[in-house]
């Protein structure tokens, strides 16, 4: 077995007395290490009134602690480690990470723990940060390539937490008060929803420091998310009018949630359709028809739902042609078996990308963090590839027949048109 592959599959999970876990993935030869503290909460755990609070709270952890009273003091100490650090908020989890030289992991852990355990949540900082987050929201909404993801999920999930934007609304952002963040923090951040992952060059003293941090997390009355149930019976369209020359589109089908037996079949289908420069839609939309510069097919899997979607930027007047080409390629997967050579290429691509990603300790930590938060049982990269390698052309066709159906179609677009223009086009 490849030595790097061996390292990425060798992990240890320890449950502390407060029932919070620590996962370590030691890579003895690694010059770097990453600490990632992740919480099982995000925008899907919010309600209409506090939509956006998960993301806003993420920002506040960088605004100072008792030991590092200002953003400058906190950032200066992190910069002195020569490290990379950031945070992310998604719909189902929120994470805080620091990647540094392996010799400085203990110091990084100490700062990370201080940020989460001792954040000041100062009222004046909250007021200042409102302007920052509103500009972040404006940035997303002014960039169609970024904003199309939000428009699509509104199409898929409607007026539910799954369909709301993670960053929230301008009204909510403006109205948040310090007590709102304290209440959400006490509910959603704690031993019952946390997991600390450390990957890379790890020493015994680093694990000891990690244990001190995680043990300090208090018991929290974690509020579960509202489950989404689809009642879709016909194709759905959601357009956002914007006076731009290019139409940005996303054509999705509903698939399966995480842990579904056909989850990985969908992943392979996405690569065959638009996961690389040799993929069907890249060749058809871009190379043969000259309709787009960017073309990609991606998947998203949540705990209760999932989808596959193709995104592209095309000339406004040729949007319907692009939609017809995408639907045609979707439909082919139902009627024609994928060749063994094309399937092998997709599998090799997926494995190659995985190996490249796992060479970085931050990607390795992120892999195990997602496993710990979203799956009942951690799946190692090796176990993932075993499932991928077992997929056959017939497996793909069976899955394609289930997902590429009229009632599962969802079309989102940003550009100079209206929803009615696409109602008749959306059918196999």
Secondary structure as UniProt FT lines:
FT   HELIX           3..9
FT   STRAND          12..15
FT   TURN            17..18
FT   STRAND          21..26
FT   TURN            28..29
FT   STRAND          32..39
FT   HELIX           43..45
FT   TURN            48..52
FT   HELIX           53..60
FT   TURN            61..62
FT   HELIX           71..80
FT   TURN            81..82
FT   STRAND          84..89
FT   STRAND          94..101
FT   HELIX           102..104
FT   HELIX           105..117
FT   HELIX           123..142
FT   HELIX           144..157
FT   TURN            161..163
FT   TURN            166..167
FT   HELIX           170..175
FT   HELIX           178..188
FT   TURN            191..193
FT   STRAND          194..200
FT   HELIX           204..215
FT   STRAND          236..241
FT   STRAND          246..254
FT   TURN            258..259
FT   TURN            261..262
FT   HELIX           263..274
FT   TURN            277..278
FT   HELIX           280..281
FT   HELIX           282..288
FT   STRAND          292..301
FT   STRAND          306..315
FT   HELIX           316..318
FT   HELIX           319..335
FT   HELIX           340..358
FT   HELIX           361..374
FT   HELIX           381..389
FT   HELIX           393..403
FT   HELIX           406..408
FT   STRAND          409..415
FT   HELIX           419..422
FT   TURN            423..425
//
